[in-house]
């Protein structure tokens, strides 16, 4: 069930609010897992008596737009009466024991994004069009049954991308800063923060009568060693499964 409203407070401003109540049935592995998960290096146990997961949700948003300039922020709070969480029940075992358990939980956070037009492209301007897009998000998740943080929650993130386009050409340079995640359940490992840089170059053309995009893409340009706070492997095989290092890709995308 959901109920939402949008209010155009002024030509450039828009406010939205949404209330919802959601349910989902347990998945098969949450009910019947019983043994080792070799990929995750865990021993997992399900619970065939798990009930439906239900939540009450509130979302509030504010958006602004003036031509190519725009910004928006969305605040949310989700409360679960029976959230299905994969909890560590014996982390000293080999492999560690995890059990699907229903707990009361609360998620609160925000998502924000925007764009700033730095310059417009004109026929006489060889510099092309420049934009700066930015983004940020954060979630704080708690097991309110125990007062402990929920496991494997992504950390705070803030980032931006400088984008350029001129005729058929486009390019970008982006950076994302991920904060450290030290809000973890007792006995689990914190993860350090890290910064990832990326870049890309594209050329649009026609090939055989179809729209074509030639592209080159560089990810994790500085070859940063980083670990995902939301991956169970960061806990079960610490230090052994980092995020991908520097990579370079070239390709062609056809649309037909």
N, C-alpha and C positions, 0 to 999 in steps of 0.2 A: 504494500500500500504506500502511496506517496502523494504529497500535496506540495505544490510549488507556486511561487508568485514572482513576477518580474515587474519592477517599477522604474520607468524612465524618469529619473528625477530632474534631468535637464538634457538638452540635446547631446551632450558629451558624456553624461553619467548614467549608469544603469546599476540598479541594486537587485539582487535576487536572493530568495530564501527558499529552502526546501526542507520538508520533514518527511521521513520515510520509516517504514517498518519492514524489515527483510527477514526471510527465513531460508535456510538451505538444509538439505538432508546430508548426513555424513557420507563421505566417499567410501568406496569398498575397502581401501587400505587402512582408513581410519577405524573401520569396524573389525577387520579380520587380519591385519598384519600380525605375523607370529614367526619371527626368526631374524636372521641376519640380512641386512641390506648392504651388500658388498660395495655398491657404488658410494654409499654415504659412510661406510665403515661404522655402522651401528647395529645394534640388535633392537628391533622395534616390536612393540606390542600394541595391538588395537584393542578396542572395547566394543563388543557386539551390543552392549546396552546403551551406547551413546544416543542421545536424543537429537532433535533438530537444533541447529544453531540459529539463534534469533538475535536481532539487534534493533535498536532505536537510534535514528540518525538525524543530526541537525547539520545543515550546510548553509553558510551565509557568504555571499559574494558581492564584490564591488568592482565595477569595470569602468574605465575611462578611455575615450577614443577621440582623437582629433586628426583627421586625415590618416597619414601613415603612422602617426604616433599613437601608442596604446599601452595600457597597463591594466592589470587585473590582479585581485587577490581573493582567494577562497579559503574561508575558515571552516573547520569541520570538527564535530565530536560524534563518535560512534560508541554506544554502550551495548555490550553483549551480556546477556544473562547466562549464557552457556556456550562460550567460545571454545572451539575445539583446538587445543594447543598441543604440539608435540613437545613434551616436557622431559628433561633429563631426570631420570629416577635413580640411576646408579652410574655416575660418570667415572667411577674408579674401576668399573668392570672392563674386560677386554673381549669384544669391543664394548663401548659405553652403551648402557641400556636407556632407551627412550620409550615413552608410553604416551599414546593419545589420550588426553584428559580434558574434560570440560571444566572451564573456570569462568568466573565473572571477569570481564575485561573492559577497559576503556581506552579508546584511541582518540587523541586530540592532536591537531596540527594545522598546517596551512600549506597552500600552494600559491605561488605568485609568479607572474611572467609579464613581459612587456617588450616593446620595440621602440627605438628612437631612430627616426630618419635623419641621417647626418648630411646627406646631399642627394638631390634629385638628378637623374640622368637627363640630359638634353642632347639634341642632335649636334650642338656645337661643343659639347663638353666631353673631352676625352677621358675624364676621370671616372665616368660612370656613376652608378648609384651606390650609396653606402648606407648600411643600416647596422645598428647595434641592438641585438636582442639579448635579453637577460632573463634569468629564471632562478627560483629558489624554492625549496620545500623542506618541510620538517614534520616528523610525526613522533609523538611520545605515547608509548603503549605500555599499559600497566595491567598486571594480573591483580585485580582488586580483591580476589579471594585470599591472596597471601601478602599483598603489599609489595611484591617483587616486580621488577620490569619483566615484560614478555621477552622471550628469546628471539634472536635473529631479526631485529628491527633495523631498517636502514637509518644511517645517520643524517644529520643536517647536510644540505647541499646548496651551494650557490655557484652560479656560472654565467657565462656570457659568450656570445659569438659575434664577431665582426664579419659582416657579409658584404660582398661586392658583386655587382652585375653590370655588364655593358654589352649591348646587343646580344649575341648568342653565348657570351662567356659569363661564368659566375665563379666565385671563389669564397672561401670562408676560413677563418681561424677561430677556434673555440677553446675555452678552458672551463673546467669544472673543479671546484674545490669541495671535497667530501670531508666532513668533520670526523673526529674520533668518536667511537661508540663505546663509552664506558658504562652505560646504563644496561647492564646485563644481569641475569639471575645469578644468585650466589653459586660459586663454583665454576662459572663459565668465564671465557677469556674476552677481554676487551680488544677492540681493533683500533689501530692508529689511523689518523687522518691522512689523506693523500690528495695530490693534484694531478689531473689528467689533461693534457693538451692534444688537440686534434686540428687537422687542416684538410681542405678539399678543393678541387678544381674541376669545373665542368664545362662542357661545350655541347650546345644543342644544335642538331642538324636534321637533315632528312636522309633516309637510307632506304632505297627501294620503295619510296612512297610512304614510308612510315616515319613517325617521330623517333629520333634517336638522341640519346644522351651518352656522350663519352665522359668518363669521370676517372679521377685519381683521388685516392683517399688515404690519409695518414692518421692512424690512431695511436694513442699513448706515445706521442712523439718523443718524449724524454725518457722512455723506457723505465717508467717508475715502477718500483716493486710495491704492490698494493694487494690487500686482502679484503674480500667482501664480508661486511658485517651480517648480511642476510643469508649467507651460505652456511649450512651445517658443517661443511668440510673445514671451515675455518676453526671449528671447535674440535672435530673428531680427528683431523690430521693436521694440527697446527703447523704453519710454516711450509707446508708441502703443496698447497694448491692456490697459488696466487692468481690474480686477474691476468688476462692476456698482456704480454709485453708489447713492444713497438711492432706495428704491422703496417704494411703498405699494400694497397690494392689498386688495380686498374681494371676497368670494365666498360662494357657497353650495355645500355638498357634500351630495348626497342618497345615501342607501344604500337599495337596494331589490333 
